[in-house]
Amino acid sequence: MRFRHILSETRAGLLQNLTMTLGVVMTMWVSLSLFGAGLLANQQVDLMKGRWYDKIEISIFLCTKDTRGDQCEPGQDATPAQKDAIRQTLEANPEVAAGGVYFETKEEAYAEFQRAYEGSPIQDSLTAEQMQESFRVKLKNPEQYQGVVSSVVGLEGVQKVQDLHQVLDPVFSALNLLQWATVGASALLLLASALQIGNTIRLATFARRREIGIMRLVGASNFYITVPFLLEAVISALGGIALACLTLAAGVYFWIIRGTRESIRFVAWIGWQQTGAAMLGIVVVGLILAIIPTLITTRRYLRV
C-alpha cells in the first residue's frame, strides 16, 4: 500500500512539474553528453600517445659530402672516429633504452627509400652514395627526450637531429586543450543541472506542503516523505542519461567507426570499450547529480 502511494505521489509530481522536468532532462542531456565527450577525448589522447610515443625514435643524421651543417666538413662524410664518438655518447645517455642505438648504413637507407617510393617517379632520383647514414635511438621513456637531443646536436659529424616530438607535441597540446575545454563546459552545465534539480524539488515541496503536513501528523517518516521527490529526480536524470548515452553511441558510430576510422587507418581510434566506460561515467555522475541535490533540498524544505 505504501509503495503504491509513493508511486502515485511520484507520478503526480512529474505531471504537475512537467515543463520543469523536461527542462531538467534537456539540461542533463546536453551536460552529460559534453561530459561523456570529454571522457572520450581523454581516452583518445591517451590511446594516441600510447600508440605514437612508444614508436618514437630519435634520428641523428650524419654529414655527407653533399650536406651542409655547422658540424660538417665541406665535401666530407662523417669520419669513423666521429661515428664512434656519437655512438658512445648515445649509449652512455641514461635516457636511451638498453640496446636502443641502431646504426643505419647508406645501403640500408637506400633500400628503405626504394621501398617507400616504389613505383614513384622519384624512386631512381638518388643513389646509395647520396643517402645519409644515421643513428636511430629508442628511448626508455618516450616523453623524456631532451637530454638525448642536446647531447648529440653539437657533436662533430652530426648534420641534423630529427625528433617526432616536434610534430606530435603541438598536436597533443591542441587535443588536451580541446579535452579540458569540453570538460570545463560540461562542468558548468552539470552545475546548472544540479541547481535546476534543486529548484524543481523546492517548488514541488512548496506545492505539496499541505500533503506533507498531513503526512507528518499521521507519523510518516522523513524517508517516506522524501522518496517520491527522490524518484522524481532519478526518473528525470535517467531520461537525460539515456539521451546522453544514445548521443555518445551515435557520435562514436557515425563519426569514429563509420567515418574517421575507415579513412584514417594509421591512428588508433577509440571504440565501444572506451564508449562503454564513458557511458558508465555518465550514469554515475547523472545519478549523483539527481540524488545529492534532492537530499539536500528535501532536508531543508520538508520542515513544516
C-alpha positions in Angstrom: 0.0 0.0 0.0 2.8 2.4 0.9 4.7 1.6 -2.3 1.6 2.3 -4.4 1.2 5.6 -2.6 4.8 6.5 -3.3 4.4 5.7 -7.0 1.2 7.8 -7.1 2.9 10.8 -5.5 5.8 10.5 -7.9 3.5 10.4 -10.9 1.6 13.3 -9.6 4.7 15.3 -9.0 6.1 14.6 -12.5 2.8 15.7 -14.2 2.5 18.8 -12.0 6.0 19.9 -12.9 6.1 18.5 -16.4 7.8 21.6 -18.0 10.4 21.8 -15.3 11.0 18.0 -15.6 11.6 18.3 -19.3 13.9 21.2 -18.7 15.9 19.1 -16.3 16.0 16.2 -18.8 17.2 18.5 -21.6 19.9 20.2 -19.4 21.2 16.9 -18.2 21.2 15.5 -21.7 23.4 18.3 -23.0 25.7 18.5 -20.0 26.2 14.7 -19.7 26.8 14.4 -23.5 29.6 17.0 -23.2 30.9 15.3 -20.1 30.9 11.9 -22.0 32.6 13.6 -24.9 35.3 14.9 -22.6 35.9 11.4 -21.2 36.2 10.0 -24.7 38.6 12.8 -25.7 40.7 12.0 -22.7 40.8 8.3 -23.7 41.5 9.2 -27.3 44.5 11.3 -26.4 45.9 8.6 -24.1 45.4 6.0 -26.9 47.2 8.1 -29.4 50.0 8.9 -27.1 50.4 5.2 -26.2 50.4 4.3 -29.9 52.7 7.0 -31.2 55.0 7.8 -28.3 56.0 4.1 -27.9 57.1 4.1 -31.6 59.0 7.4 -31.4 62.7 7.2 -32.3 65.3 10.0 -32.4 67.1 10.0 -35.7 70.6 11.5 -35.9 71.6 12.1 -39.5 75.3 12.2 -40.2 77.2 14.5 -42.5 77.8 13.5 -46.2 79.8 15.1 -49.0 76.6 16.9 -50.2 75.2 18.1 -46.9 75.9 21.3 -45.0 75.9 22.0 -41.3 77.8 23.7 -38.5 79.4 20.3 -37.6 80.1 19.1 -41.1 83.3 19.4 -43.1 82.5 20.6 -46.7 82.8 17.7 -49.2 83.5 15.1 -46.5 81.4 12.3 -44.9 81.4 11.8 -41.1 84.6 10.0 -40.1 84.7 6.7 -38.3 86.1 8.5 -35.2 83.1 10.9 -35.2 80.7 8.0 -35.6 82.3 6.2 -32.6 82.1 9.4 -30.5 78.4 9.8 -31.4 77.6 6.1 -30.6 79.5 6.3 -27.2 77.6 9.4 -26.3 74.2 7.8 -27.1 74.9 4.6 -25.3 76.1 6.4 -22.2 73.0 8.5 -22.0 70.6 7.3 -19.2 67.5 8.2 -21.3 68.4 5.7 -24.0 67.0 2.2 -23.7 69.4 -0.7 -23.4 70.4 -1.8 -26.9 68.4 1.1 -28.2 71.1 2.5 -30.5 70.9 1.3 -34.1 73.2 2.4 -36.9 71.7 2.6 -40.4 74.1 2.5 -43.3 73.7 4.3 -46.6 72.8 1.0 -48.3 70.1 0.3 -45.7 68.8 3.8 -46.0 68.7 3.5 -49.8 66.8 0.2 -49.6 64.2 1.8 -47.3 64.0 4.7 -49.7 63.3 2.3 -52.6 60.6 0.5 -50.6 58.9 3.8 -49.6 58.8 5.3 -53.1 58.3 2.1 -55.1 56.6 3.0 -58.4 57.1 6.7 -57.8 59.0 8.9 -60.4 61.5 9.9 -57.7 62.4 6.3 -56.9 65.5 6.5 -59.1 66.4 10.1 -58.3 69.0 9.2 -55.7 71.8 6.7 -55.4 73.0 4.8 -52.4 76.1 7.0 -52.2 73.9 10.1 -51.8 72.0 8.7 -48.8 72.8 9.7 -45.3 74.0 7.4 -42.6 72.1 7.8 -39.3 71.7 6.6 -35.8 68.2 5.5 -34.7 67.7 5.8 -30.9 65.0 4.1 -28.8 64.2 5.9 -25.6 63.4 4.4 -22.2 60.6 7.0 -21.7 59.4 8.5 -25.0 58.4 11.7 -23.2 61.9 12.3 -21.9 64.0 13.0 -24.9 65.5 16.5 -24.5 68.7 15.1 -22.9 69.4 12.9 -25.8 68.9 15.6 -28.4 71.0 18.2 -26.5 73.9 15.6 -26.0 74.4 15.0 -29.7 73.2 18.1 -31.5 76.6 19.8 -31.2 78.8 16.8 -32.0 81.2 16.8 -35.0 79.7 14.8 -37.8 76.1 15.4 -36.9 74.2 17.2 -39.7 70.7 17.1 -38.2 68.7 15.6 -35.3 65.1 14.7 -36.2 62.6 14.3 -33.4 59.0 13.5 -34.0 58.0 15.2 -30.7 58.4 18.5 -32.6 55.4 17.4 -34.7 53.4 15.4 -32.2 53.6 17.6 -29.1 51.6 20.6 -30.7 49.0 18.1 -31.8 48.6 16.6 -28.4 48.6 20.0 -26.8 45.7 21.0 -29.0 43.9 17.8 -28.2 44.5 18.3 -24.5 43.2 21.9 -24.7 40.0 20.7 -26.6 39.6 18.0 -23.9 39.8 20.4 -21.0 37.5 22.9 -22.8 34.9 20.2 -23.2 35.2 19.1 -19.6 35.0 22.7 -18.4 31.9 23.4 -20.4 30.2 20.2 -19.2 31.1 21.0 -15.6 29.3 24.4 -15.9 26.2 22.7 -17.4 26.3 19.9 -14.8 26.3 22.6 -12.1 23.3 24.2 -13.9 21.6 20.8 -13.9 22.1 20.3 -10.2 20.7 23.8 -9.4 17.8 23.1 -11.7 17.0 19.8 -9.9 17.2 21.6 -6.6 14.8 24.3 -7.7 12.4 21.8 -9.1 12.3 19.8 -5.9 12.0 23.0 -3.9 8.9 24.1 -5.9 7.5 20.6 -5.7 7.7 20.6 -1.9 6.2 24.0 -1.7 3.3 23.0 -3.9 2.6 19.9 -1.8 3.2 21.5 1.6 -0.3 20.7 2.8 0.0 17.0 1.9 3.4 16.9 3.6 2.0 18.5 6.8 -0.8 15.8 6.9 1.7 13.0 6.4 3.8 14.5 9.3 0.7 14.5 11.5 0.0 10.8 10.8 3.5 9.9 11.7 5.2 9.5 8.3 9.0 9.4 8.5 11.3 11.8 6.7 12.5 9.0 4.4 8.9 8.1 3.4 8.1 11.7 2.6 11.4 12.1 0.7 11.2 9.0 -1.5 8.6 10.4 -4.1 10.8 13.5 -4.6 13.9 11.3 -4.9 12.2 9.2 -7.5 11.1 12.2 -9.5 14.7 13.4 -9.6 16.1 10.0 -10.5 13.5 9.5 -13.3 14.3 12.9 -14.8 18.0 12.1 -14.5 17.5 8.7 -16.2 15.9 10.4 -19.1 18.9 12.7 -19.5 21.3 9.8 -19.0 19.6 7.7 -21.7 19.6 10.5 -24.2 23.3 11.3 -23.5 24.3 7.7 -23.9 22.4 7.4 -27.2 24.1 10.7 -28.4 27.5 9.4 -27.4 26.9 6.0 -29.1 25.6 7.6 -32.2 28.6 10.0 -32.3 31.1 7.2 -31.9 29.4 5.0 -34.5 28.9 7.6 -37.3 31.9 9.8 -36.7 34.6 7.4 -35.5 33.7 3.8 -36.5 32.0 4.6 -39.9 33.9 7.8 -40.6 37.4 8.6 -39.5 38.5 5.1 -38.6 37.9 3.9 -42.2 39.5 7.0 -43.8 42.5 7.5 -41.4 43.7 4.0 -40.5 47.1 4.8 -39.1 45.7 6.4 -36.0 44.5 4.3 -33.0 40.8 5.3 -32.5 38.5 4.8 -29.6 35.8 2.1 -29.9 32.9 0.5 -28.0 35.1 -0.4 -25.0 36.0 3.3 -24.4 32.4 4.3 -25.1 31.1 1.9 -22.5 33.5 3.3 -19.9 32.3 6.8 -20.8 28.7 5.7 -20.5 29.3 4.3 -17.1 30.8 7.6 -16.1 27.7 9.4 -17.4 25.4 7.0 -15.4 27.3 7.6 -12.2 27.6 11.3 -12.5 24.0 11.7 -13.6 22.6 9.7 -10.6 24.8 11.7 -8.2 23.5 14.9 -9.7 20.0 13.7 -9.1 20.3 12.3 -5.6 22.6 14.8 -3.8 20.7 18.0 -4.6 17.4 16.3 -3.9 18.5 15.1 -0.5 19.9 18.5 0.4 16.8 20.3 -0.8 14.3 18.0 0.9 16.1 18.1 4.2 15.8 21.9 4.1 12.3 22.4 2.8 10.4 19.5 4.3 10.3 21.1 7.6 6.7 22.2 8.2 
